[in-house]
Amino acid sequence: MLLAGCGEAPKEAVKKKEPEKPPEPVSGRYAFHQMFAASRGWAPDVQGLQILSIRLPDVKSEGGKFGAWQAMFGSLNKAKMKTFTYSVIEAGGNLHKGVFSSLEEPFSGTRGQAKPFVAAALRIDTDEAYQVAMKKAADYVKKNPNIPVNFLAELTPRFPNLTWRVMWGESVSTSGYSIFVDASTGEYLATVR
């Protein structure tokens, strides 16, 4: 009767380790919320100021998704702002996997023309904004298929709501073509050449 505990121990199944999947790009809204959660630990009254895509050579950007993002947050109570990054991999410079923050800087309520925005204003994600922009930019993309696309979100006096600026080029200053999409409603707003 007591033989139930005797005998050979069960052999553990040998599991093959699956190859690690390559890192996948993430949308701007997803990255923003990761950084926003971390920024609330720094300052509970924090609001967004800017969201910017970062192209990584080791992670293919596609359809409004990137390997890394940067967001600036401001705190009126602290009169400070801080830049955070979110990356899917360890990369050069100050890009570390996950959320990473920089040093505090003075903040007076605006940064250039950019005004603070609440996180709830960001309802439309970059993949959705990309689809809207691609419909409007089809002719431009056919003529310029190799120009990289980047994203910038800000609340400025130009439009009443937070906007995604879908830019063809490496930055605002080098972009020769941009489409503005309302980040709260997903509506097309304007084209800038």
N, C-alpha and C positions, 0 to 999 in steps of 0.2 A: 504493500500500500504506500510505502514511503519512497518508492522508486521514481516518482514523478520528477524529483529534483535531480536525479542522476542522469548520466548520459553525456553526449557531446553537446557543447555549446553551439547555438546556431551560428552558422557562418554568415558574416555580413556581406551583403551583395557588393561587389566591386563596382563603384560608380565611375563612369568615365567623365572627366572634367570637360565640359563643353567649351569650345573656344570662346574667348571673350568677344562680345559684340562690339563693333566700332562705335564710338560715341555718336549720338544723334543730336542734331540741332534742336533747339527749343524755341517756342514762340515768345514774343516780347511780353505778352501779358503774364505768361507763366513765370518768366524770369523776374519781371517786376514784382510779382507777389512774393517770390522768395526773398528778394532784397527788401521789400516793404516790411515783411515780418521781422527781419533782422534790424532794420532801422528803428522800429518801434521800441526795441530794447535800448537803443541809444537815446531816443527822445519820444515820449508817448504822443506828443502833438505833431509829429512829423507829417509833412505833405510832400508830394512829388513835385519836382521842378522840370525834369527832363529824363527821357529814356532814349538810349542810343544803341543801335546794333553794333556789334564788333565782329568782323570777319576773322576767322581762324583758318590758317592753311591746312590744318589737320582735320577739320570738320567741315564738310560740304554744306554751304548755306543754300537753302532752297525754299521756295514758296512762302517767304516771310519768316523763316526760322533760321537761327544762327547759333553758332557754338558758344557765343558769349554776348552779354549785354551789360550796359552801364546805366545806372540811374543816379540822379542827384536828388537829394532830399533836403528840405529846409525845416528848421524848428524856430518859430517865432519866439517861444519862451526862452530858448538858449541864445537866440540871435546868431545861430550858427547853421552851416550847411555841411553836408558830408556826401561824398561820392561812394557808391557801392558798385561792385561788379558781381556778376554771376557767370560762371563758366562751367561747361560740361567736362573740361579737362584742365590739367595743369598746363600753363602756357608761359611764354616769355613775359618779361616785365612784371607787372603787378597782377597778372591774371592767375588766380589759383582756382582749383576745382571747388565748386560750391560758391558761397557768398563770401566776399572779402570787402572790407571798408578801408577808406583812406583817412587822412587826418581831417580834423574840423577846420572850416574856413569861416570868416565872418559872413553874416547873412542879414540883409535888411528888409526882406519881404519880397524882393524880386531879384532876378538875375538877368541883366539886359532887359529884353522885352518879356521874358518868360515869367509868368506868375505861378504861384503854387496851385496845385490841383489836388483834390481828394481822390483817394484810390478808387472810390466808386464811380468816378468819371470815366475810367478805363473799362468800357464794356465790350469794345470791339478789339479782337486780337489781330496780330500782324498777319496771320494767314488769311483772314477775312479782308483786311485792308489791301493786301497784295492782290487778291482776286479783283477787287474793285478797281485798283490802279491799272492792272494788266488789261482790263477791258478798254480803258481810256487811252492806254499807251501802246496799243497793238501796233500801230504804224511805226512809232518811234522804235520799238523793240525789234521789228523786222529790219529796220535800217541800221540798228546799233545792237546786234545780238550779244556782243562780248562786254558791254559795259556793266559793271557790277551794280546790284541794287542794294541800298541801305535804307535804314529806317530811323526816324527821329520823331519823338512825341513831345509836344510842348503846348502850353496854354498861353497864347499871345493875343494882343488886341486885334489881330487880323481876323480872327474867327471867334464866335462866342463860346465854343466848346473846345475841349482838348482835341488836338488833331494828330494824326499820323501823317508825317511827310514821307512819302515813298520816293526816294531819290535815286536817280541813275547817276552814279559817280561815287567817289570815295568819301566825300564830305559835302556839307552844304556849300562851301566856297568853290568846290570843283564840279559840282553837279550842273549839268547842262539841261536837265529835265527833271521836274518833280510833279507829283500828284499829291494833293492834300485830301485826306479822308477823315471825316468826323469820327473820333475815337469813342464817341458815345452812341452814335446812331448808325454808323457805317455808310453814311451818304457821301458821295463824291462832292467835293467842295470847289476845287480849282486846279488848274494846270499852270505851272510856271516854267518858262523856258529860259 
